[in-house]
Amino acid sequence: MILAMLALLAQASGYPLGGTVVHGANGSPLKGVRVRLIESGKASELTSMLTGADGRFRFEALPAGKYMIAAERNGFPAQMYGQKALNAPVVTGVVVGEGQDASDLVFPLIPPATISGRVIDEKGEPLPGMTVVGYQRRGVGQAQRLQFIRRGSTNDLGEFRLYGLPRGDYLVSVTGIPFQSLPALDVSGTPAGYGLTFHPGVQDVSKAAWVHVEPAEEARADVRASASKVVRVSGTLKGTEIPNNSYVWLAVALGDGTYFQMGQSVYIYGSSFQLGGVPPGRYALFAVTQGRRVIARQTVDVADDPSNVEIDASRMAKVRMKVNVRGAKPGETIVASLLTYGERWGPQGTLDSKGEILFGAVAAGLYTVSIVSPDSRVQISPESITAEGARVRGDLIELPESGQVTLTVNANVQSEIVNGRVHKDGRPVSGMTVVLIPARNEASVISYRIDQSDSDGSFKWRNVPPGEYLMFAFEDGASWDYMDEGVMQGFRNLGQPLTVRAAQKGEVRLEVTRVPQPSRQ
């Protein structure tokens, strides 16, 4: 009787949520951290406080529910409770209420990593004002690509620091004059510049040295750059109507659909354009509208001064898409888009009465398909994609530089929310990276669903079409470590099967995936 009364009093007065903020590298308490409390599913904070010398924080009399905790402090990027890496897309919510103990959490703040170095010329002299870029390779399987993470510049001593980096492997590139305000001159007095160079001093990205860095560490990446002559590039664009305020730029292909823009964009006047200060080499030349729609892309070789190039937009692939949507209502508006992989922009349009759309000329590259219904505000998941005249890798489409392409997409307007709970040794467990992948072998990372279990072990996968799946719960690593078909193919035999049905009900039980450890000899 007394215990029941105490429980009722606790419910009336609310529940506590508290813990200690510690340094993620050494575990020492952190003073002066602003801790913000946010109700799950809402953007605005409920309240906040600063940690004391012992790193402690505590919020009293909270209604039962789920909360997110954010922390900010000088020297640390802002982050959320449960984050496994800086910029991680999934975090852990904290549940308070009857039977939930949320009063002694440990919130490790992940310290940033840094890459520093010095850029010098052929004589060992420092190069000030050079642009330095750090790229990280993110796990996206067959379409794995470099992702821009941080940009900086060298000081008067040629030194740079790329700060606030997540742990991982990086490529470091430098470029500069003539893309600075002052040009350089070579020994003959000819205008010279520094093309794209990678650590430690190579122009070929495949020969660049990778730099690994851990939280709170500072890695070194010195670069020796060599000057080259620069030339002018004059060109004309034909084969398409050119909208006002269209422009062009040159880019170096880094592979996997990633490009590094060299120099400034310039406007197209009439059908002509001119770029100055370009180091000789092979480039991708993009012609783009103000809405960022690529109207032409072509590989060009720059050698002579001036180099004259002609872009023919009519040479690009002509793309028609046929979409079969199961479950769509009669007369429902369906909008389909071809989105450049990783950057999420590209042509779109509304399906006609036959379920088709003609995109017309589309630049070569990797694309994903987005299908939405503005009427019901529903994102529709493609189930299968086939192509004539292009290559399909799971859910990714690789368009050629020219030719006729017909895409056929089968989609299902129906999708489900799958609720679940992770268990380990018979108890719910928080902070697990939970991954759902289609059971079919050819599915790509676009079809994966990722979440992270909350303090009561619960998780949620959204926008899941009915079908057969494999599910996993990983203790180690950030979510992007598993956004890789190569990684997940190796784990397929460890997955727990799941059938997702229409109007999915109940909660799935997911056991922590036991990943075999390599044997030690």
C-alpha positions in Angstrom: 0.0 0.0 0.0 2.8 2.4 1.0 4.8 1.6 -2.2 1.7 2.2 -4.3 1.2 5.6 -2.7 4.8 6.5 -3.3 4.5 5.6 -6.9 1.4 7.8 -7.3 3.3 10.7 -5.7 6.2 10.2 -8.0 3.9 10.3 -11.1 2.2 13.4 -9.8 5.5 15.3 -9.2 7.2 14.0 -12.3 10.5 12.2 -12.9 14.2 13.2 -12.8 16.7 13.2 -15.7 20.3 13.8 -14.9 23.9 12.6 -15.3 27.5 13.7 -15.9 29.1 15.2 -19.0 32.6 13.8 -19.5 35.4 14.3 -22.0 35.0 11.6 -24.6 38.7 10.8 -24.9 39.8 10.6 -21.2 36.5 10.4 -19.2 37.2 13.5 -17.0 34.1 15.6 -15.9 33.5 18.7 -18.0 32.5 22.0 -16.3 30.5 24.7 -17.9 28.7 22.6 -20.5 25.3 24.0 -21.5 23.0 21.0 -21.4 19.7 21.5 -23.3 16.6 19.3 -22.8 14.3 18.8 -25.9 11.1 16.8 -26.0 11.4 14.1 -28.6 9.7 15.1 -31.9 9.9 18.8 -31.1 12.5 21.4 -32.1 12.4 23.9 -29.3 14.1 23.3 -26.0 12.2 22.9 -22.7 15.0 24.1 -20.4 18.8 24.2 -20.1 21.5 24.4 -17.4 25.3 24.5 -17.0 27.3 21.7 -15.5 29.2 22.3 -12.4 32.8 21.4 -11.6 31.8 17.8 -11.2 30.2 17.8 -14.7 26.8 17.0 -13.3 23.4 18.1 -14.6 19.9 17.3 -13.4 16.3 18.2 -14.5 13.5 17.6 -12.0 9.8 16.9 -12.2 9.6 15.9 -15.8 6.4 14.4 -17.3 6.8 10.8 -18.4 8.0 10.7 -22.0 11.0 10.6 -24.3 13.6 13.4 -24.4 16.7 14.4 -26.4 19.7 15.9 -24.7 22.0 18.4 -26.5 25.3 19.7 -25.1 27.4 22.7 -26.1 30.8 23.9 -24.8 33.8 25.8 -26.2 36.3 23.5 -27.8 33.6 20.9 -28.7 31.2 20.8 -31.6 27.5 20.8 -30.5 26.2 17.2 -30.2 23.4 15.0 -28.9 23.4 12.4 -26.2 24.2 9.0 -27.7 26.0 10.3 -30.7 28.7 7.8 -31.7 30.6 10.2 -34.0 30.5 13.9 -34.8 27.8 14.6 -37.4 26.2 11.2 -36.8 22.6 11.2 -38.2 21.1 9.0 -35.5 21.2 9.5 -31.7 19.7 8.0 -28.5 16.6 9.4 -26.9 16.1 9.1 -23.1 12.9 7.7 -21.7 11.7 8.8 -18.3 8.7 7.4 -16.4 7.7 4.5 -14.3 10.4 1.8 -14.1 12.9 3.9 -16.0 16.1 5.2 -14.3 17.4 8.3 -16.1 19.1 10.0 -13.2 22.7 8.8 -13.7 23.5 9.1 -17.4 27.0 9.5 -18.7 27.2 11.9 -21.6 30.7 11.7 -23.3 31.4 14.8 -25.4 33.3 13.7 -28.5 36.4 16.0 -29.0 37.1 17.1 -32.6 40.0 15.8 -34.6 42.3 18.0 -36.5 44.5 17.7 -39.6 47.3 20.3 -39.9 50.1 20.8 -42.3 52.2 23.1 -44.4 52.0 23.7 -48.1 55.3 24.5 -49.9 56.5 25.0 -53.5 59.2 23.1 -55.5 61.9 25.1 -53.7 60.5 24.5 -50.2 59.1 28.0 -49.9 55.7 28.5 -48.1 52.6 29.1 -50.2 50.2 31.4 -48.5 46.5 31.8 -49.5 46.2 28.3 -50.9 42.7 26.6 -50.5 42.9 23.4 -48.5 40.0 20.8 -48.6 39.5 17.7 -46.5 37.4 14.9 -48.0 36.2 11.8 -46.0 35.1 8.6 -47.7 31.7 7.7 -46.4 30.4 4.2 -46.5 27.8 3.9 -49.3 28.9 0.6 -50.9 29.3 0.3 -54.6 28.6 4.0 -55.0 31.0 4.9 -52.2 32.1 8.5 -52.6 34.3 11.2 -51.2 32.4 13.7 -49.1 33.5 17.3 -48.6 34.0 17.8 -44.8 36.1 20.9 -44.2 37.7 23.8 -46.1 40.6 26.1 -45.0 43.4 28.2 -46.3 47.1 28.6 -45.6 48.5 31.5 -43.7 51.6 33.5 -44.5 53.8 30.6 -43.4 52.0 28.2 -45.6 50.4 26.5 -42.6 46.8 25.3 -42.3 44.5 23.5 -39.8 41.3 21.7 -40.6 39.5 21.6 -37.3 36.3 19.9 -36.0 36.7 16.7 -38.0 34.9 13.4 -37.2 37.2 10.4 -36.8 38.1 8.6 -40.0 40.3 8.6 -43.1 40.8 11.7 -45.2 42.2 12.9 -48.4 43.7 16.4 -48.3 43.8 18.6 -51.4 45.3 22.0 -52.1 44.8 24.5 -55.0 45.5 28.1 -55.3 47.0 30.7 -57.7 45.5 31.9 -60.0 42.4 31.4 -58.0 43.8 33.9 -55.5 43.6 37.7 -55.8 47.2 37.9 -57.0 48.7 35.7 -59.7 52.1 34.0 -59.5 54.8 34.2 -62.1 57.2 31.4 -63.1 60.9 32.0 -63.7 60.2 33.2 -67.2 57.6 35.7 -66.1 54.7 33.7 -67.5 51.5 33.6 -65.4 51.5 30.4 -63.4 49.2 28.6 -61.1 48.8 25.6 -58.9 46.4 22.9 -60.0 44.7 20.4 -57.7 47.4 18.6 -55.7 46.9 15.9 -53.0 48.9 15.1 -49.9 51.9 14.5 -50.1 52.3 16.1 -53.5 50.6 14.2 -56.3 48.0 15.2 -58.9 46.5 11.8 -59.4 43.9 11.2 -56.6 44.5 7.4 -56.8 48.1 8.0 -55.7 47.2 10.3 -52.8 48.0 9.3 -49.2 45.2 8.8 -46.8 45.3 10.5 -43.4 43.7 8.8 -40.4 42.7 10.8 -37.4 41.0 10.0 -34.1 39.0 12.2 -31.7 41.3 14.8 -29.9 44.2 13.8 -32.2 46.0 16.1 -34.6 47.3 14.4 -37.8 49.9 15.9 -40.1 49.5 16.2 -43.9 52.1 18.4 -45.6 51.8 19.1 -49.3 54.4 20.0 -51.9 52.8 21.8 -54.9 54.3 22.4 -58.3 53.4 25.5 -60.4 52.3 25.2 -64.0 51.4 27.6 -66.7 47.8 28.8 -66.9 45.7 29.3 -70.1 42.4 30.7 -71.1 39.4 28.6 -72.0 36.9 30.0 -74.5 33.8 28.1 -75.4 30.3 28.0 -76.9 27.2 26.0 -75.9 24.9 24.7 -78.5 22.1 22.1 -78.8 19.8 23.6 -76.2 17.9 26.8 -75.2 20.0 28.6 -72.7 18.0 30.2 -69.8 19.1 33.6 -68.5 21.8 33.7 -65.8 23.2 30.3 -66.8 26.8 29.7 -66.0 29.7 27.3 -66.4 32.5 25.9 -64.3 35.4 23.5 -64.6 35.7 20.5 -62.2 38.2 17.7 -61.7 36.7 14.3 -61.4 37.7 12.6 -58.1 35.8 9.4 -58.9 32.6 7.9 -57.5 30.6 10.9 -58.9 32.6 13.4 -56.8 33.9 16.6 -58.4 36.2 19.4 -57.2 35.4 22.8 -58.8 38.4 24.6 -60.1 38.2 28.4 -60.0 35.2 30.5 -60.3 31.9 30.1 -62.2 31.4 32.4 -65.1 28.1 33.4 -66.8 27.2 32.4 -70.4 26.6 35.4 -72.6 24.5 34.5 -75.6 26.0 31.1 -76.1 29.6 32.0 -75.3 31.8 32.0 -72.1 35.4 32.5 -71.2 37.4 31.2 -68.2 40.9 32.5 -67.3 43.8 31.1 -65.4 43.2 27.4 -65.9 46.1 24.9 -65.4 46.3 22.5 -68.4 44.6 19.2 -67.8 41.4 17.1 -68.3 38.2 18.6 -66.8 34.5 18.1 -66.6 32.8 21.3 -67.9 29.4 21.9 -66.4 26.8 24.3 -67.8 24.1 25.0 -65.1 21.0 27.1 -64.8 20.4 29.4 -61.8 18.2 26.6 -60.4 21.2 24.3 -60.4 19.8 22.1 -63.2 22.7 20.8 -65.3 21.9 21.6 -69.0 25.2 20.2 -70.3 28.3 18.4 -69.1 31.2 17.4 -71.2 34.8 16.2 -70.7 37.3 18.8 -72.1 41.1 18.7 -72.5 42.8 22.1 -71.8 46.3 22.5 -73.2 46.8 25.5 -75.5 46.4 29.2 -74.8 43.6 29.8 -75.6 41.8 26.5 -75.6 38.6 26.5 -77.5 35.9 24.1 -76.5 32.4 23.4 -77.8 29.7 21.9 -75.6 26.8 20.2 -77.4 23.9 19.6 -75.0 22.2 17.5 -77.6 24.8 14.8 -77.0 23.6 14.1 -73.5 21.5 11.1 -72.7 17.8 11.5 -73.4 15.9 10.0 -70.5 12.3 8.8 -70.3 10.9 7.2 -67.1 7.9 4.9 -66.8 6.6 4.5 -63.3 4.1 1.8 -62.1 2.8 2.8 -58.7 0.8 0.2 -56.8 -1.8 1.5 -54.4 -2.1 5.0 -55.9 -5.5 6.5 -55.9 -7.2 7.3 -59.2 -6.1 10.8 -60.4 -3.5 11.1 -57.7 -0.6 13.4 -58.7 2.7 11.7 -58.7 6.0 13.6 -59.0 9.2 11.8 -60.0 12.8 13.2 -59.8 16.2 12.0 -60.9 18.5 13.2 -58.1 22.3 13.3 -58.4 23.6 10.8 -55.9 24.9 12.5 -52.8 23.9 16.0 -53.7 20.1 15.4 -54.1 19.3 17.8 -56.9 18.2 17.1 -60.5 15.3 17.2 -63.0 11.8 16.4 -61.9 8.3 16.4 -63.4 4.7 15.1 -63.0 3.8 11.7 -64.5 1.3 11.9 -67.4 -1.8 9.8 -67.7 0.3 6.9 -69.0 2.6 7.0 -65.9 5.5 8.4 -67.9 7.7 11.5 -67.8 10.2 12.7 -70.4 13.2 14.3 -68.6 15.0 15.1 -71.9 18.8 15.7 -71.8 20.4 14.6 -68.5 24.1 14.8 -67.7 26.0 11.6 -67.1 26.5 10.4 -63.6 25.0 8.5 -60.7 21.3 9.1 -59.8 18.6 8.0 -57.4 14.9 8.0 -58.0 12.6 10.1 -55.8 8.8 9.6 -56.1 6.4 11.6 -54.1 2.6 12.3 -53.9 2.1 16.0 -53.2 -1.7 15.3 -52.7 -1.1 13.0 -49.7 2.4 14.2 -48.9 3.7 10.7 -49.1 7.2 9.6 -50.1 6.8 6.5 -52.4 9.5 3.8 -52.2 10.8 2.3 -55.5 10.7 -1.5 -55.3 12.7 -2.2 -58.5 14.4 -0.3 -61.3 15.3 -1.6 -64.8 16.9 0.4 -67.6 17.5 0.3 -71.3 20.6 2.2 -72.3 21.9 2.7 -68.8 23.4 0.6 -66.0 21.4 -0.1 -62.8 23.1 -1.1 -59.5 20.5 -2.0 -57.0 18.6 1.4 -56.6 21.3 3.5 -58.3 21.2 4.5 -62.0 24.4 5.2 -63.9 23.6 7.4 -66.9 25.9 7.5 -69.9 27.1 10.6 -71.7 24.8 10.1 -74.6 22.1 7.9 -76.1 18.5 7.0 -75.4 17.6 5.8 -71.9 14.3 4.3 -70.8 13.9 3.7 -67.0 11.1 1.5 -65.7 10.4 1.9 -62.0 8.0 -0.2 -60.0 6.9 1.4 -56.7 4.5 0.9 -53.9 2.7 3.9 -52.4 2.2 1.9 -49.2 4.9 2.0 -46.5 5.0 1.1 -42.9 6.5 2.2 -39.6 8.3 -0.7 -37.9 8.6 -0.3 -34.1 11.0 -2.6 -32.3 13.2 -3.1 -29.2 16.8 -4.3 -29.0 17.7 -7.0 -26.4 21.0 -8.3 -25.1 21.2 -11.1 -22.5 17.4 -10.8 -22.0 17.4 -7.1 -21.3 16.6 -4.0 -23.4 19.7 -2.2 -24.4 20.3 1.4 -25.6 22.7 3.0 -28.1 22.7 0.1 -30.6 22.9 0.9 -34.4 19.9 -0.9 -35.8 19.9 -1.6 -39.6 17.2 -3.0 -41.8 18.1 -4.2 -45.3 16.0 -5.9 -48.0 16.5 -9.6 -48.2 17.2 -9.5 -51.9 20.9 -9.5 -52.7 20.9 -6.7 -55.3 19.4 -4.0 -53.0 21.6 -1.0 -52.6 22.2 1.2 -49.6 19.4 3.6 -50.7 16.9 0.9 -49.5 18.5 0.6 -46.0 16.8 1.9 -42.9 18.9 3.0 -40.0 18.1 4.1 -36.4 19.6 3.9 -32.9 18.0 2.4 -29.9 16.8 4.7 -27.1 17.4 4.3 -23.4 14.6 1.7 -23.1 15.9 -0.2 -26.1 13.1 1.0 -28.5 13.7 2.1 -32.1 11.7 3.0 -35.2 12.3 2.3 -38.9 10.2 4.6 -41.1 9.0 4.4 -44.7 9.4 0.6 -45.0 7.6 -1.0 -48.0 6.0 -4.4 -47.2 8.4 -7.2 -48.0 11.1 -9.5 -46.8 14.0 -8.0 -44.8 17.0 -8.8 -42.6 17.6 -6.8 -39.4 20.7 -6.2 -37.3 21.7 -4.4 -34.1 25.4 -3.4 -33.9 27.2 -2.3 -30.7 30.2 -0.7 -32.4 30.7 2.0 -35.0 28.7 4.9 -36.4 25.7 4.5 -38.7 27.6 5.3 -41.9 30.0 2.3 -41.1 27.0 0.1 -42.1 25.8 2.1 -45.1 27.9 0.0 -47.3 26.8 -3.0 -49.4 30.2 -4.6 -49.1 30.1 -4.5 -45.3 26.5 -5.7 -45.1 27.0 -8.5 -47.6 29.5 -9.9 -45.1 26.9 -9.8 -42.3 24.0 -11.2 -44.2 24.2 -14.6 -42.6 24.0 -12.9 -39.2 20.7 -11.0 -40.0 17.4 -11.9 -38.3 14.6 -12.3 -40.9 11.6 -10.0 -40.8 8.5 -9.9 -42.9 6.9 -6.5 -43.1 3.2 -6.6 -43.8 0.6 -4.0 -44.7 -0.7 -2.2 -41.6 2.2 -3.5 -39.6 1.3 -3.9 -35.9 3.1 -4.6 -32.7 6.8 -4.5 -31.9 9.6 -6.6 -33.3 12.2 -8.1 -31.0 15.8 -7.7 -32.2 18.7 -9.4 -30.5 22.2 -7.7 -30.6 24.1 -9.0 -33.6 27.0 -11.1 -32.4 29.8 -10.1 -34.8 32.6 -12.7 -34.8 35.9 -11.3 -33.7 39.1 -12.1 -35.7 41.1 -14.8 -34.0 44.4 -14.0 -32.5 47.4 -16.2 -33.4 
